[in-house]
Amino acid sequence: MQYYKKKEEGKKERITLLKNYYNEAESLIYEEIKKYKRTEVELDDIFDAMILALCASFGRKSLKYLPSNFEYDSEGLPMRMAILEIKKEV
């Protein structure tokens, strides 16, 4: 993403990305934001949730992890970031 998610350009950028995979993304986002007070949920929280759901829909095989030499926290969970790698078909 090129723009910060709380700026207008960042919001537009994220909506465009989500609409590439789900045409009704924009209406769903604004439908959900009406359900909550801003002290409970911010617009960028909804973007985060939808983008995570999109990433999950591609399955674990589409994920790349950073860093490659990660550590585990005190609960035994890996401390790393998952990045979606979409391979475009030609």
C-alpha positions, 0 to 999 in steps of 0.5 A: 500500500502506498498511502497511510490507511487513515488518510483519504488516499489510503482509504480509497486505495484499500477500497479499490484493492478490496473491490478487485476481489469483491465488488460489493466491498465498499457498500459492505465497509460503510454498512459495517461502520454504521453499526458501531461508534467510532470509540468502538471501531474505526474505519481502518479496523474494518479495512484491516479485518476485510484484508485479513479475511481476503488473505485467509481466503487464498489459503496458507500455501499463498503466504510468505513469512517474515522474518525467515529466522523468527522467534517464538513468544512466551506462549509458543506462538511464532513472532512473524508477519504473514504476507500474501503472495498472489501468483497471477495466471498468464 
